[in-house]
Amino acid sequence: MTAVLPNRPVSTSKTATGKSKEKSGGQSIPHVVIVGGGFGGLYAAKALGKVAVKVTLIDKRNFHLFQPLLYQVATGGLSAGDISSPLRAVLSKQKNVQVLMGEVTSIEPDDQCVVLKNGETLSYDSLIVATGSSHHYFGKDEWASIAPGLKMR
Ligand SMILES: Cc1cc2nc3c(=O)[nH]c(=O)nc-3n(C[C@H](O)[C@H](O)[C@H](O)COP(=O)(O)OP(=O)(O)OC[C@H]3O[C@@H](n4cnc5c(N)ncnc54)[C@H](O)[C@@H]3O)c2cc1C
């Protein structure tokens, strides 16, 4: 499912390449799409807060996960909610950002769009990919059953 939270009225027009650009005072505003709402994606969105761009941050989850405290959740010292913050709440004061929930399954650089799991596409002028990383076993995949990773996929 993809959900949209418009933080301000959006009027769009199609460009020659089929891309949508928001109009502000008669001028087109570049659309920056950020994939991933971890540290990288959030800091990128915040850094663009006062820039004349429209930002769309998309994450497959609706929350930011503060990974450094995963160990405390795993050992029962904290609950999962203690280290999770809704992305929309984190960015609620930033007027040029929309937060979408959806999983990006493909990037189409020639068409300057990303494809979501539900089949929708999202056009961009600039794309920031901040999808993080996962644990690995340095070639010892047999360790996986006795040493499961902390991070959710
Ligand atoms: C247990 C643990 C302890 C740590 N402790 C520290 C520490 O003490 N100090 C420190 O500096 N660092 C620490 N780190 C490392 C730090 O947490 C990571 O470097 C940081 O979270 C990476 O940020 P990121 O934005 O690159 O990726 P992430 O935070 O992993 O964010 C990636 C985001 O992208 C989203 N995403 C992924 N794929 C898709 C997709 N296809 N479509 C849509 N969304 C997608 C995910 O849902 C996620 O929200 C720790 C990490 C772990 C796991």
The ligand as an ORCA input file, in Angstrom:
! r2SCAN-3c Opt
* xyz 0 1
  C      22.707     -3.123     16.189
  C      23.294     -1.893     15.555
  C      23.971     -0.953     16.332
  C      24.519      0.181     15.734
  N      25.173      1.097     16.535
  C      25.665      2.239     15.976
  C      26.310      3.233     16.773
  O      26.432      3.094     17.994
  N      26.778      4.345     16.156
  C      26.668      4.522     14.813
  O      27.123      5.563     14.308
  N      26.061      3.608     14.031
  C      25.574      2.469     14.581
  N      24.962      1.539     13.789
  C      24.946      1.751     12.352
  C      23.839      2.706     11.930
  O      22.633      2.365     12.586
  C      23.711      2.566     10.439
  O      24.936      2.941      9.841
  C      22.631      3.462      9.911
  O      21.384      3.112     10.478
  C      22.569      3.337      8.407
  O      21.637      4.295      7.946
  P      21.070      4.194      6.491
  O      20.166      5.370      6.302
  O      22.176      3.980      5.526
  O      20.217      2.834      6.447
  P      19.007      2.364      7.360
  O      18.961      3.071      8.661
  O      19.073      0.865      7.354
  O      17.722      2.840      6.555
  C      17.372      2.269      5.335
  C      15.883      2.520      5.132
  O      15.562      2.178      3.812
  C      14.330      1.476      3.811
  N      14.326      0.640      2.624
  C      15.204     -0.348      2.318
  N      14.921     -0.868      1.120
  C      13.834     -0.195      0.664
  C      13.065     -0.282     -0.524
  N      13.365     -1.170     -1.493
  N      12.014      0.545     -0.691
  C      11.709      1.440      0.291
  N      12.410      1.575      1.437
  C      13.455      0.764      1.616
  C      14.318      0.689      5.119
  O      12.993      0.370      5.510
  C      14.991      1.671      6.053
  O      14.070      2.496      6.717
  C      24.390      0.402     14.336
  C      23.702     -0.550     13.567
  C      23.143     -1.668     14.155
  C      22.370     -2.655     13.299
*
